[in-house]
Amino acid sequence: MKTSNIIYSLALAAAGLFSACQKDYLNITPTDRVLGSAVLADSSLFEDYVINRYLSIRMQDKEGEGTNPGFGRGFEYGLWSSVTDESIYNNDDNTWVIQQGQMAPENTGIAGTIWGRSYRSIRECNYAINNIDSVEMSADLRKRLMAELRFIRAFRYHDLIRNYGGVVMMGNKEYSLNNDLTDPALFKRATIKESMDYAVAELTAAAADLPTANGDKWKAGRATQGAALALKARLQLYAASPLYNAGTWTAAAAAAKVVMDLSKYSLAADYSQLFLKSDNNEIIFARQYAVGARHVCLEISNGANGYGGWAGNTPLQNMVDAYEMKNGKPITDATSGYNPQKPYENRDARFYATILYNGAPYRGSTIQTFSPGGKDGKDGPSNWNSTKTGYYLRKFMDDNNPIDNPWDVAGLQPWIYLRYAEVLLNYAEAQNEAAGPDASVYSAVNQIRQRSSVNQPALAPGLSKDQMRDAIRRERQVELAFEEHRFYDVRRWKIANVTENTPAYGVDVSINGGVYTYTRKTALPNKSFSDKNYWLPIPRAEILASNNKLEQNAGY
């Protein structure tokens, strides 16, 4: 990193006063960063550089404020659930353009930074990979840091592939403005299979040199062997799926089984606490926040208006309807016991841990979305922050954190990227597709359904392959709700033309004489999906920066 030339307006105005006696006053060594030469001269600083790649670029919200640091999204404001059929973001936050099928290269909503931030991170990893041999450190540390860099780089490729399909492969190159931007090879996109094979190979290599555990300091916050293998299993599941058609279900099942056979991970007993605490064996890889760091403000972002919250990512009726009854039957089954005028009684325990509904107990009171007079509905305070769907998000919310003025409150909470329940579901899906619903498929799904805090009935015996497929897809929808899987699942299964063209439903709750009436409504009009939306458009700015050499996804 070279010394920056920083120009101040006052300095320009006074240039004549100083030019005779201070020729280099514009050459200032910045104090807000560490020079590249220092990083390469100190193994501790180099390790810090690698650790910082887990944080990488801060996502930017529509007002330019830094939010959602780290891989993927997560924390604060619009979650990925609000660009699919799980929720809508109550006040848009650049999400409606995606749900309403209006996304274009010039208007990519909250998805606009994925391409640029991913390639910047890949370049940062390549810089470290290309220079690591010049840094004095032990052989063991060098091996670990190299493996971490390959993991981070592969994670970025995984994010690019699942959003755009075949991508530009960088190898170990560090491109800059000094490169010949007229060279079409610089912007040539690989096939989906080539892209997948590269990322999978990188994760295989990284897993061989990563530690099996990080110890108490980092827990699941840095890459481990299990994290690399779990991400590899996810990629191979994607590769075998209809949208990608670049792998086999047998390979995907085998990759997930490798993680299961590590015998290192297990399901947390308490489903609701899993997302609040980092010290459990279900978390394989997560975004960690340090003790004393700023609280992540999930509660005010998503809380009910009667409690001072902003509503945020409000669950859809579509998502609510996916939860079974406690007896294991879907609400569409006439024998399930479902009562549409008492719709929240006797549901899957994960429903209560995930969604706040009219009458739900919350922070010493109850949620009141009814009209007239409900404190969490349109008759409550700050009614512009009242839910448009009739629901609020419960998952990820810690009642020990304040809703009012939370920004200066220290908080420690993981955002989970990889957990063991996903591995089990990945295995069950792949094995069912490869060999049918054998005992191992039942075992994987039933472990999740029957964790002690959930205790849903085991799947019915004798399911056909197609019936098991449907059961696994429902289980993924419920178990992994709001964890940013659904957007990719419905696309890789090629069912988004159905799920994303189904209206975004909510519920109106009215009260009369103490009796509630629940009426389904459309919460967001004009929800729409077309075939081109199976992939994101590459932002127009990126196309122009390539001198139009970069191939846009079809339909955009």
C-alpha positions in Angstrom: 0.0 0.0 0.0 1.5 3.3 -1.1 1.4 6.5 0.9 -1.8 8.3 0.0 -2.0 11.8 -1.4 -4.7 13.5 0.6 -6.0 16.9 -0.6 -7.8 19.3 1.8 -9.7 22.2 0.5 -8.1 24.5 3.0 -4.7 23.4 1.9 -5.5 24.2 -1.7 -6.5 27.7 -0.6 -3.3 28.2 1.3 -1.0 26.5 -1.2 0.9 29.7 -2.0 1.8 30.3 1.6 3.5 27.0 2.0 4.9 26.1 -1.4 8.2 27.9 -0.9 9.1 26.2 2.4 7.2 22.8 2.3 7.3 21.1 -1.1 5.8 17.8 0.1 3.0 18.9 2.4 0.4 16.9 0.4 2.3 13.7 1.0 0.8 12.5 4.3 1.2 9.0 5.8 -2.3 7.9 6.7 -2.9 7.0 10.3 -6.1 5.0 9.7 -4.5 2.0 8.0 -1.4 -0.2 8.1 1.0 0.0 5.2 1.4 -3.2 3.1 5.1 -3.2 3.8 4.3 -3.4 7.5 1.9 -6.3 7.1 4.5 -8.3 5.1 7.1 -7.6 7.8 5.2 -8.9 10.8 3.5 -12.3 11.0 1.1 -11.0 13.6 -0.1 -8.2 11.3 -0.3 -10.6 8.4 -2.5 -12.9 10.5 -4.7 -9.9 11.4 -4.9 -9.2 7.7 -6.2 -12.7 7.0 -8.7 -12.5 9.9 -10.0 -9.2 8.5 -10.9 -11.0 5.3 -13.7 -12.7 7.3 -15.1 -9.2 7.8 -14.1 -7.9 4.4 -16.3 -5.2 2.9 -19.2 -3.7 4.8 -22.4 -3.9 2.9 -24.0 -0.5 2.2 -27.6 0.3 2.9 -29.5 2.7 0.6 -28.4 5.7 2.8 -24.8 4.7 2.5 -24.4 3.6 6.1 -22.3 0.5 6.7 -24.4 -2.5 7.6 -24.3 -6.3 7.3 -20.6 -6.9 7.6 -19.1 -10.2 6.7 -20.1 -13.0 4.4 -23.6 -12.9 3.0 -26.0 -10.6 4.7 -27.5 -10.9 8.1 -28.1 -8.5 11.0 -29.8 -5.2 10.6 -32.3 -4.1 8.0 -33.2 -6.1 4.9 -32.5 -9.8 5.2 -32.4 -12.1 2.2 -35.7 -13.6 3.4 -37.4 -10.4 2.2 -36.5 -11.1 -1.4 -38.3 -14.4 -1.4 -41.6 -15.9 -0.1 -40.6 -15.8 3.6 -41.1 -12.1 4.4 -41.4 -8.6 3.1 -39.4 -5.7 4.4 -41.9 -3.4 5.9 -40.5 -0.1 4.5 -38.9 -1.6 1.3 -35.2 -1.1 2.1 -34.5 -1.8 -1.6 -36.1 -5.3 -1.5 -39.5 -4.8 -3.3 -37.8 -4.3 -6.7 -36.7 -7.9 -6.5 -39.9 -9.4 -5.2 -41.9 -7.5 -7.8 -39.7 -8.8 -10.6 -38.4 -5.3 -11.6 -34.7 -6.0 -11.0 -32.5 -4.8 -13.8 -28.7 -4.2 -14.3 -29.3 -0.6 -13.5 -31.5 -1.3 -10.4 -30.4 -4.4 -8.5 -31.9 -3.5 -5.1 -30.1 -4.9 -2.1 -28.3 -7.4 -4.4 -26.2 -4.8 -6.1 -23.0 -5.2 -4.1 -22.5 -8.9 -4.3 -20.5 -9.0 -7.5 -18.1 -6.1 -6.6 -17.6 -7.0 -3.0 -16.9 -10.7 -3.8 -14.2 -9.9 -6.4 -12.6 -7.3 -4.1 -12.4 -10.0 -1.4 -10.9 -12.5 -3.9 -8.3 -9.9 -4.9 -7.5 -9.3 -1.2 -7.1 -13.1 -0.7 -4.9 -13.3 -3.8 -2.6 -10.5 -2.5 -2.1 -12.5 0.7 -1.6 -15.8 -1.1 1.0 -14.3 -3.4 2.9 -12.7 -0.6 2.7 -15.2 2.3 6.0 -16.9 1.4 7.8 -13.6 2.0 6.5 -13.3 5.6 8.6 -14.8 8.3 6.5 -17.2 10.3 6.3 -20.9 11.4 5.5 -23.5 8.8 2.4 -24.5 10.8 1.0 -21.0 10.8 1.8 -20.5 7.2 -0.1 -23.7 6.3 -3.1 -22.6 8.4 -3.3 -19.1 7.0 -2.9 -20.3 3.4 -5.8 -22.7 4.0 -8.0 -20.0 5.6 -7.3 -17.7 2.6 -8.4 -20.5 0.2 -11.5 -21.1 2.2 -12.5 -17.4 2.2 -11.8 -17.2 -1.5 -13.9 -20.3 -2.1 -16.7 -18.9 0.0 -16.7 -15.8 -2.2 -16.9 -17.9 -5.3 -19.7 -19.9 -3.8 -21.6 -16.6 -3.3 -20.9 -15.5 -6.8 -21.9 -18.9 -8.4 -25.2 -19.2 -6.5 -26.2 -15.7 -7.5 -24.9 -15.4 -11.1 -24.0 -18.9 -12.4 -20.7 -19.3 -14.2 -18.3 -16.6 -13.1 -14.9 -15.1 -14.0 -12.1 -17.2 -12.6 -9.2 -15.1 -11.2 -6.8 -17.8 -10.2 -4.1 -16.1 -8.1 -4.1 -13.0 -10.2 -4.3 -9.5 -8.7 -5.8 -7.4 -11.5 -5.6 -3.6 -11.3 -6.1 -0.6 -13.5 -2.7 -1.3 -15.0 -4.1 -4.3 -16.7 -5.1 -4.2 -20.3 -8.9 -3.9 -20.0 -9.4 -4.5 -23.7 -8.3 -8.1 -23.3 -11.5 -10.2 -23.5 -9.9 -13.0 -21.6 -9.8 -10.8 -18.5 -13.6 -11.0 -18.4 -14.4 -14.4 -19.8 -16.9 -16.3 -17.7 -16.3 -20.0 -16.9 -19.2 -22.5 -17.2 -21.2 -23.4 -14.1 -19.4 -26.7 -13.9 -15.9 -25.2 -14.2 -16.8 -22.7 -11.5 -18.2 -25.3 -9.2 -15.3 -27.7 -9.7 -12.8 -25.0 -8.9 -14.5 -23.9 -5.7 -15.0 -27.6 -4.6 -11.3 -28.3 -5.3 -10.2 -25.3 -3.3 -12.3 -26.4 -0.3 -10.9 -29.9 -0.5 -7.4 -28.5 -0.3 -8.3 -26.1 2.5 -9.9 -28.8 4.6 -6.7 -30.8 4.5 -4.7 -28.0 6.3 -7.3 -26.4 8.5 -7.5 -27.2 12.2 -10.4 -29.3 13.5 -11.3 -26.7 16.1 -10.4 -23.1 16.9 -10.6 -23.1 20.7 -12.6 -20.8 22.9 -11.2 -17.6 21.5 -12.6 -17.9 18.0 -15.1 -20.8 18.4 -16.8 -21.1 15.0 -15.7 -17.6 13.8 -12.7 -18.8 11.8 -12.5 -21.6 9.2 -12.0 -25.2 10.4 -11.9 -28.5 8.6 -15.6 -29.0 9.3 -16.5 -25.6 7.8 -14.6 -26.3 4.6 -16.2 -29.7 4.3 -19.7 -28.4 5.1 -19.4 -25.6 2.5 -18.1 -28.2 0.0 -21.2 -30.3 0.7 -23.5 -27.4 0.1 -21.8 -26.6 -3.2 -22.1 -30.2 -4.3 -25.8 -30.2 -3.4 -26.3 -27.1 -5.5 -24.3 -28.6 -8.3 -26.5 -31.7 -8.5 -29.7 -29.6 -8.4 -31.8 -29.0 -11.6 -30.8 -25.3 -12.0 -27.1 -26.1 -12.0 -27.0 -29.7 -13.5 -23.2 -29.8 -12.9 -22.8 -32.6 -10.4 -24.4 -35.8 -9.0 -26.6 -36.5 -6.1 -24.3 -39.4 -5.1 -21.4 -37.0 -4.8 -23.5 -34.5 -2.8 -24.7 -37.2 -0.4 -21.1 -38.5 0.1 -19.8 -34.9 0.8 -22.4 -34.4 3.5 -21.8 -37.8 5.0 -18.1 -36.9 5.4 -19.1 -34.0 7.7 -21.5 -36.3 9.6 -18.8 -38.9 10.1 -16.5 -36.4 11.7 -18.7 -37.0 14.8 -17.9 -33.4 15.9 -21.2 -31.7 15.5 -24.6 -32.3 17.0 -28.0 -30.6 17.1 -28.5 -28.1 19.9 -31.3 -29.1 22.2 -32.9 -25.6 22.4 -33.8 -24.4 18.9 -34.5 -20.8 19.9 -31.3 -20.3 21.9 -29.2 -21.7 19.1 -29.3 -18.3 17.3 -28.3 -16.3 20.3 -25.3 -18.1 21.7 -22.1 -19.2 20.0 -21.2 -22.0 22.4 -22.9 -25.0 21.0 -21.9 -27.9 18.8 -24.4 -27.3 16.1 -22.7 -24.1 14.7 -20.0 -25.0 12.2 -19.2 -21.6 10.9 -20.6 -18.2 11.9 -20.0 -14.5 11.9 -18.9 -13.6 15.4 -19.1 -10.3 17.2 -16.6 -9.4 19.9 -17.4 -8.8 23.5 -17.8 -5.0 23.9 -18.6 -4.4 20.3 -21.6 -2.5 19.2 -24.9 -4.4 19.7 -26.2 -5.5 16.3 -29.6 -3.9 16.7 -31.7 -6.8 15.4 -34.4 -6.1 18.0 -35.2 -2.5 17.0 -34.8 -3.3 13.3 -37.4 -6.0 13.4 -39.4 -5.3 16.6 -43.1 -4.5 16.9 -44.1 -0.8 16.8 -45.8 -1.1 20.2 -42.4 -1.8 21.7 -40.5 0.9 19.8 -39.4 -1.4 16.9 -39.4 -0.7 13.1 -41.2 -3.9 12.0 -38.4 -4.7 9.4 -38.6 -8.2 7.9 -42.2 -9.1 8.5 -43.1 -12.8 7.9 -45.6 -13.7 5.3 -48.7 -15.8 5.7 -47.0 -18.0 3.1 -44.3 -18.8 5.6 -46.8 -19.2 8.5 -48.8 -21.8 6.5 -45.7 -24.0 6.0 -45.6 -24.9 9.7 -47.3 -28.2 10.5 -49.6 -28.8 13.5 -48.0 -30.3 16.5 -49.3 -33.7 15.5 -47.1 -33.5 12.3 -50.0 -32.9 9.9 -50.0 -30.0 7.5 -52.8 -27.4 8.1 -54.3 -28.4 4.7 -55.0 -31.9 6.1 -58.7 -32.0 7.1 -57.8 -34.3 10.0 -55.0 -32.0 11.4 -57.2 -30.1 13.8 -56.3 -26.8 12.3 -58.9 -24.1 13.2 -58.6 -21.0 10.9 -60.1 -18.8 13.6 -57.6 -20.1 16.1 -54.7 -20.4 13.6 -51.8 -20.4 16.0 -52.8 -23.1 18.4 -50.9 -26.4 18.5 -48.4 -25.6 15.8 -44.8 -26.9 15.3 -42.7 -25.5 18.2 -40.4 -23.9 15.7 -43.2 -21.6 14.7 -43.3 -20.1 18.2 -39.5 -19.6 18.2 -39.6 -17.9 14.8 -42.7 -15.7 14.3 -44.6 -13.3 16.5 -48.3 -13.3 15.9 -51.4 -11.7 17.4 -51.6 -12.9 21.0 -48.0 -14.1 21.1 -46.3 -13.6 24.5 -43.4 -11.1 24.2 -41.4 -9.1 26.7 -43.9 -9.3 29.5 -46.9 -8.5 27.3 -48.5 -9.9 24.2 -48.4 -8.9 20.5 -51.5 -7.1 19.5 -51.9 -6.7 15.8 -55.7 -6.6 15.9 -57.8 -3.6 14.9 -59.2 -1.5 16.4 -56.9 -0.6 19.2 -54.0 -3.1 19.0 -50.8 -1.5 20.2 -48.7 -3.4 17.5 -51.1 -2.7 14.6 -52.0 0.4 12.7 -53.7 1.9 15.7 -50.5 1.7 17.8 -47.7 4.3 18.1 -45.5 5.0 15.0 -48.1 3.3 12.8 -45.8 3.6 9.8 -43.7 1.0 11.6 -46.7 -1.4 12.1 -46.6 -4.7 10.2 -48.1 -4.9 6.7 -48.3 -8.7 7.0 -49.8 -9.1 10.5 -46.6 -10.7 11.9 -43.2 -9.8 13.3 -40.0 -11.7 13.3 -39.1 -13.7 16.5 -36.1 -15.7 15.4 -32.7 -14.2 16.3 -34.2 -11.7 18.8 -32.7 -11.6 22.2 -35.0 -10.3 24.9 -32.0 -9.4 27.0 -31.1 -6.7 24.5 -33.0 -3.4 24.5 -35.2 -2.2 21.7 -35.0 1.5 22.5 -31.7 3.3 21.8 -29.7 0.0 21.5 -26.7 1.3 19.5 -24.3 1.8 22.4 -25.1 -1.5 24.0 -22.5 -4.2 23.7 -23.7 -7.5 22.3 -22.3 -10.9 21.4 -24.4 -12.8 18.9 -23.4 -15.1 16.0 -24.8 -15.0 12.5 -24.7 -18.6 11.4 -23.6 -19.4 7.9 -23.2 -23.2 8.3 -24.8 -25.4 11.0 -25.2 -29.1 11.4 -29.0 -29.2 10.7 -28.3 -28.0 7.2 -25.7 -30.7 6.7 -28.3 -33.3 7.8 -30.9 -31.9 5.4 -28.3 -31.7 2.6 -27.6 -35.4 3.1 -31.2 -36.4 3.3 -32.1 -34.5 0.1 -29.1 -35.8 -1.9 -29.4 -39.4 -0.6 -33.1 -39.5 -1.4 -32.5 -38.3 -4.9 -29.6 -40.8 -5.4 -31.1 -43.9 -3.7 -34.6 -43.2 -2.5 -35.9 -42.8 1.0 -33.7 -45.3 2.8 -33.3 -45.5 6.6 -30.4 -43.0 6.6 -32.7 -40.4 5.0 -35.4 -40.9 7.6 -32.8 -40.7 10.4 -31.3 -37.5 9.1 -34.7 -35.7 8.9 -36.1 -37.2 12.1 -33.1 -36.1 14.2 -34.0 -32.5 13.3 -37.7 -32.9 13.9 -37.2 -34.6 17.2 -34.7 -32.4 18.9 -35.9 -32.0 22.5 -37.2 -28.4 22.1 -39.1 -29.3 18.9 -40.3 -32.8 19.2 -42.3 -33.1 16.1 -43.5 -36.6 15.2 -41.2 -38.7 13.1 -42.0 -38.8 9.3 -44.5 -41.4 8.4 -43.0 -44.7 7.2 -43.3 -45.9 3.7 -43.0 -42.5 1.9 -42.2 -42.6 -1.8 -39.2 -40.8 -3.2 -41.5 -37.9 -4.4 -43.3 -37.8 -1.0 -39.9 -37.7 0.8 -38.7 -34.9 -1.5 -41.7 -32.9 -0.6 -41.2 -33.6 3.1 -37.5 -32.6 3.0 -38.3 -29.4 1.1 -40.9 -28.5 3.8 -38.5 -29.3 6.5 -35.8 -27.0 5.0 -38.3 -24.2 4.7 -39.3 -24.5 8.4 -36.0 -25.5 10.0 -33.9 -23.0 8.1 -36.4 -20.2 8.0 -35.0 -16.6 7.6 -31.4 -18.0 7.5 -31.1 -17.0 3.8 -31.5 -20.5 2.3 -34.9 -20.2 0.8 -34.0 -17.7 -2.0 -31.4 -20.2 -3.3 -33.4 -23.4 -2.6 -36.5 -22.4 -4.7 -34.2 -21.4 -7.5 -32.0 -24.5 -7.6 -35.1 -26.7 -7.4 -36.5 -24.6 -10.3 -39.8 -24.0 -8.5 -39.4 -20.3 -8.0 -41.7 -19.7 -11.0 -44.4 -21.1 -8.6 -43.4 -19.9 -5.2 -42.3 -16.4 -6.2 -45.4 -15.9 -8.4 -47.7 -16.8 -5.5 -49.0 -13.5 -3.9 -47.3 -12.2 -0.8 -50.0 -12.9 1.7 -50.5 -11.4 5.1 -53.4 -11.4 7.6 -55.8 -8.7 8.9 -56.9 -9.4 12.5 -60.1 -7.7 13.6 -61.7 -7.9 17.1 -65.4 -7.6 17.9 -66.8 -8.4 21.4 -63.5 -10.1 22.3 -63.6 -12.5 19.3 -60.9 -12.3 16.7 -61.5 -12.8 13.0 -58.5 -13.6 10.7 -58.8 -12.5 7.1 -56.1 -13.3 4.5 -54.9 -10.3 2.4 -52.2 -9.4 -0.1 -49.4 -7.7 1.8 -47.3 -6.7 -1.2 -48.9 -6.2 -4.6 -47.5 -7.3 -7.9 -45.2 -10.0 -6.7 -43.6 -11.4 -9.8 -40.9 -13.8 -11.1 -39.8 -14.6 -14.6 -37.2 -17.2 -15.9 -34.4 -14.6 -16.1 -34.8 -14.1 -12.3 -33.2 -17.5 -11.6 -30.0 -15.5 -11.8 -29.2 -12.0 -10.7 -28.2 -9.4 -13.3 -24.6 -8.3 -13.2 -24.7 -4.6 -12.3 -24.5 -2.3 -15.3 -21.5 -0.5 -13.8 -19.5 -3.8 -13.8 -20.4 -4.4 -17.5 -19.3 -0.9 -18.4 -16.1 -1.2 -16.4 -15.2 -4.2 -18.5 -15.6 -2.1 -21.7 -18.6 -4.3 -22.4 -16.5 -7.5 -22.5 -18.3 -9.1 -19.6 -21.2 -11.2 -20.6 -24.5 -10.3 -19.0 -26.9 -13.0 -17.8 -29.7 -13.9 -20.2 -32.8 -11.8 -20.2 -31.2 -8.7 -18.8 
